[in-house]
Amino acid sequence: MNDWRPSYQSRCMSAQQAVQHVKSGDRVVIGHACGEPPTLVEALVERAPELENVEIVHMVAMGSAKYAQPGMEKSFRHNALFVGATTRKAVAEKRGDFTPCFFSEVPRLFRNGLLSVDVVLMQVTPPDEHGFCSFGVSDDYTKAAAESAKLVIAQVNRFLPWTGGDRIHVSEIDCFVEKDEAIVELQPPPIHDVEKAIGKNVASLVENGATLQLGIGAIPDAVLLFLKDKEDLGLHSEMFSDGVVELAEAGVMTNRKKTLHPGKFVATFLMGTRKLYDFVDNNPDVEMYGVDYVNDPYIIGQIDNMVSINSALQVDLMGQVNAEMIGTKQFSGVGGQVDFTRGASRSRNGKAIIAMPSTASHGKISRIVCQLDTGAAVTTSRNDVQYIVTEYGIADLRGKCLRERAKALIAVSHPDFRSTLLAQATEQGLI
């Protein structure tokens, strides 16, 4: 390992040379979210005229996803493990596929060959003096893909932050493309009065010393706004963004009370602005691990006072959660919602929270419904759900019969829809 440099240099090449190794019929896994290697993806797309039936597998695509655009069908077919904005149309128009799976299970699909990996395109930091690279902002399934792939191609990017936890040695990578470019940034969303009200309600459930899992978006960011009077919060989360940095800098999030990885921010991927990337870069208090560890409900359940905060598109009056579909159209995916809901439920004094606005479409549609949309999947079962939070309050469904659940959920729905929901619940025999 001490003499890794000559071998590394011999495997450095241009992006065009590296992607020449991709063959028609290959399954190519692309690094996740902000860890996507844009130079490698662009070079692969340029080869479209000479490739056929290349399967592109990943979760959230933060790039333009040109391989999923109309006209690319002969060359590429996208297989989404989580549908994002740039791939949603391809899946809806059947030019791409969606594979349902828990985020925590993706590494296992790669390793046991159910989704065998021919090529992985990923992004890493330059190697340290011992020849180890950091996965930067995307460990999650990227690590498992690299360990399972027949061919590993890495873009080496000096702008990628060095994060602790898992690493990969240069001996495990086949092709290196040295290309420095800015990491994709995700700007914080605007937070309006509805999100603030939800955030305040959720924050009332968070006790001092709790360890948090937060998603991304206006609601998690709003929750963070109302945690500034808390003490010794911790983080064990699928991902985190800029709001966590503010709590850390304010001395609110110290990780001191964590029963697992005390003193450490633990995550599996990162999405945010340069502020976040600068915070995690060479920060000994930040550790990144594979999603099969971070999102494992058994691991999460070992953390006392674990609070998971996730969102939804719909909740029916039995407590079933739809967090991924609008009618029959796949909008996103399960991600880590069920992993963390189950893990927090098993934590000592843990709390599993689903937080969402009471309405959609500018108040025209209630998100709390008597029945989920026809064709929509149940993301989180009624047996797993604990708290449903809207801007109108908190519905604690634990230990409640169906009649009590329906009443509790109607009470936190938008007032404009309560009479209709009550009538529907009565007609359905729930009340």
N, C-alpha and C positions, 0 to 999 in steps of 0.2 A: 504493500500500500504506500510505502514511502517513495517509491519510484513511479508514481502514477502519471507524471507530466508527459513523458514521451508518448505513452499510449493515448492519453487525452488528445494531444496535438495531432496524432495520426488519424483521429476520428473526427476532427473538425472539418466542416465543409459548408457549402452554401445551402440555403433552404431548398433550392431547385435540385441540387444533387441528392440531398437527404430524402426528399419525397419520391425520387425515382424508384426507391425500394418498394413503394406501395404498388400492389398488383390488383388487377381487376378481380372482383369477388372477395377482396379482403374486408375484414371488419376492423374499422379504425376507431379507437376511443380517443376523444379529445379532452384535454385537461379542463377542469370544471370552472365555470363562472369567470371571475376576474383572473384566474390562473390560465385561461385559454391562451395558447401561443399564437398570436395573430400572424406573425411572419410565416409560420409553418402552414397554417390553415390557408392563407392566401396562395402559397406555392402549390398546395394540393389542389385547390380549386382551378388554378391555371392549367392543370393537367387534365381537366374534364374531357377534352376531345379525345384523349387516348385511353380513358378508363371506362369500365362498365361495371355496374352493380357493386360499387363500393358502399358498404354500410357505415354510416357515421353515427356513433353512439356517444351520447353525453346527457347531462342534465341541463342546467341553465346555460344557455349560450349568451354571452355578453357581446360577441362580435356581430357582424352583419349576417352571418349564416347563409352565405351565397350558395352553398351546396344544397340548401333547402328551397331555393327559389325556383319558380316555374322555368322549365327548359333544361333543368339539371337531372331530370328523372332517369335518363339512360345511364348517366355516369354515377350518380350518388342517390342513396336512399337513406333518409334520416330516421334513426330509431331513438325516440325521445324517452328518457327515463323520468323526465319532468319537463313539461311543456312551458316554453317561455315566449316572450313577445315576438321574437324573430322566427320561431319555428311553429307557432300555433296554427298559422294558415296552412302550412304544408300538411300537418296532421289532419286538420279539418277537411282538406281537399283530397285526402287519401294518397297524397304524394309522399307521405311519411307515416311512420308508425309510432304508437305509444305502448310502452311496456310497463304495466303496473308493478311496482315493487317498493318496499320500504327502503329508504335511503341506506339504512344500516345493513341491508342485505346485498347491496350492489357489489361490494368486494367479493362476497361469496359466489355470486353469479360468475364473476370473472375467474376466480380461482378454481372452481369445480368444473369449468368448461361449459356450463349451461349457456353462457355468453362468452365463448372463447375469444381471446383478443389476439389478432394478428399484429396490429401496429398500434402504438400509443404515441400521440403527439402531445407533449407537455412542456412546461416552462420551469426552469430551475435557476437558482442563484449560481454565480461562479463558485467553483470549488474552494474549500478552505485549504490550509497547508497539508491536511491529511487526505485530500481528495474527496471530501464529502460535500454534497450540495444540499441546500435546503429546498423544500417544496414551496417555500414562500407563502402564498395566500391560498393554496389549494392542495391540501393533503388528501382529505376525504376519500374518494375512490381512485384518485390519481395514483397513489402509492400502490394499491392493489393491482391496478392496470399495468403499471410498470413492472411489477413482480411477475405478472402472468403473461405479458406480451411476448410474441416471438421476436419482435423488433421494437426497440425503444428509441425514439427520436426526441431530443430535448433542445429547446431554445434556451440558450444561456443569456440571462438578462441582468445587467448590473442594477437596473432600477427595481428589481424584485426585492422586497424586504427579506432579510434573513430571520427566520422564525425558529424557535427552539422546538424540541420534540423529535419527531421522525426526521431522518435524513436519508439520502441515497448516495452511494459511492459511484464515482465515475466508471468503475469497472462494470457496473450494472446497466450502463447506457451504451447504445451502439453507435449513435450518430449525434454529434454536437453542432449546433448552429449558433454561433455567437452573434447576437443581434440585440442591442440595447434599445428599448422603446418604452414609453410611458405605460404604466399599468392602467388598465381600465378603471375609471373612477365612477362611483355611484353617488350622486349628490343626494343629500338628505331631502326627503319629501316635505312639502308644506304640511303644517299641523294646524287644523282648524278646531273650532269649538267642540264639535262632536268627538274628535279624537282626544282632545284634552279632557272631556268628561269621562270618556272610557278609561283614559290613562289614570285619572284620579281614582276611579273605582277599583281598577286593578291594583294600584299602588297601596290601597287600603288593606289588601290581602297579604302584602309583603311585610314580613317581620324583620327586625334587626337580626343580622347573622344569616339570612337566607342566601341560598345559592340560586342564581337565575339562569334560565334558558330563554333567550329572546329571538324572535324572528327578525324580519326586516320590513320596514315600511313605517307609515305614519303612526300606527297604534303602538308598536314597541318603542318608537322614539318618544311618543307622548308619555308612555309609562315612565320612562327614564326621567322626564321632567319633574315628576312628582316623587322621586325617590331621594331627593337631595337632603332630606332630613333624617334618612336612615343611617345605620351604622354597620360597618363591617360586612357589607354584602359581598357575595362571591359570584363567580361566573364559571359555569360548565355548560357550554352552548354549542349547537351545531355551527353557528356563526355569530359574529358580532360586528358592529359598525361604529361610526363616530361617536354616538351617544355614550357608549361605554367609556370612551377615552375621557369624556368630561367628568363622569362619576369617579374615575380613577384619579384624575388630577385634583378633584375636590376632596379626596380622601374618604369618599363614601364606599367605594368598591375596593376593599383591601384583600379579600380572599382569605383573611386570617382565620375565619370560623369554619372553613370547608373541612369536611371529614375525609375527603379524597383530594389529593393534590393541593394541600393547603398552601396558600401564598401564590398560587398560579392561576392565570387566566387560561382556561382550557377550551379549545375550539377545534373544528375540523376544516373550516374554510373562512375566508374573510371577504367582506364587500364594503367598500366605503371610499373615502377621499384620501388624498395624500396625508392628511392629518392622521388617519388611522394607520396607514402604512409606515409613517415615520415613528408612530408610537410603538408598533410591534417590532420594528427593525432592531435586531440584536438586543431585544429586551429579555433579560433572563427570567422575567415573571410570566412570559407568554409561551405556552406549549401547544403545538399542533399535533394531532394524532389522527389516524385513520377513522373513517366514519363508523366502521364496524366496532370500534372501541368507544368513541365519544358518544354515539347514539345508541349503544347497547342498553336496553332497559335494565338489565341486571347490574351494569356498572352504575347507571344513573340512580338506581334504587339504593345504592350504598351511600349516597350523599344525603345527610340529614337536612331537613328544611329546604328541600329542593322545590322550586317553583317554576313550572313550565308555563310559558305564555305564547299561545298560538292563535291563529285567526281562522275565519270560516266564511264561506259564501252563503250558506244556509244552515239553519238548525230547525229540525221539526219538533213537534210538541212532545215526542217521546224522548227527545234528547239526542237523536241521531245527527251527526255532523257531516255536511258535504263541504269540503274545503277545496275541491278540485274541478268541479264540472258546472257548466251553465247549461241546463237541460242535458242534451245528449253530446254537447261539445266539450272536449277536454280542454280545460283552461290552464291547469297547472299540473299538480301531482300531489302525492301524499307527503313527499319529503320526509321530514323527521317528526311530524306531528304525533303520530301514533307511538313512535319510539319514546318520545319524551313524556307524553301523556301517561303511558304505562309505567315508565320509570319513576316519574314524580308521584304516581299513585302508590308506589311501593316504598317510597322514601319515608323515613320517620318524620312525621309532621309535614309531609310534602303536600303540595297543592298543584293540581293540573287545571289550567285556566284556558278557556276559549273566549277570546275577546273580539267583538265585531260591532260595527255600526248597526243600528236596528233596521235601517232601510238601505236600499240601493236605488240607482237611477233617479237621483235627486229627490228621494222621498216617495217615489211612485210605487216601489215594490218593498214589501216587508221581507227581511231576511229570516225572521222567525215565521215558520209556515206550519200548517197542519200536516202537510205531507211534502216530502222533498219532490223537486221537479221530476216528472216522468223521464226515466232514462238516466237520471243522475245516480252516481255511485255513493255509497256510504263510506266516508273516509275514516271517521272515528265512531265506533259503535256506541250505542246508548249505554252499554255496560261499562265502558271506559270513562265516560264523561263525568266530570265533577262540577266545575263552575262554568257557567255561561255569563259573560259580562257584556253589557251594552252601555250606552250613555244614560240609560234609564235605571240602571241598578245591577245587582248581582243575583243570579239564580243559582243556588246551591242545590244540585240535584242528588247529592249523596243520600242514599237511604230513602229516597222518595218513591212512592208508587206512581203509576202512570198518571193518575188523576192529579196528584200533587205536583208532578213535573209540569203538566200542561198549565196548571194555574200559575206556577212560578215563572214559567217562560213567557206566558201572556203578560205577566206583570212587568217584565223588562222589555217588552216589545214597544214599538212606537204607538202612542195613544190613538193615532188615526186608524190602526188596524186591530185594536184590542177587541172591539165588539164583533168584528167578522171572525177573528180567531176563536172567540168564545163560542159563537154559533157553530162554526165548523167542528170544534172539539166536541160539542154536545151532540152534533149529528153523527160524528164518528164513534161516539160512545166512550171517548176519553174522559169526559166530565159528565 
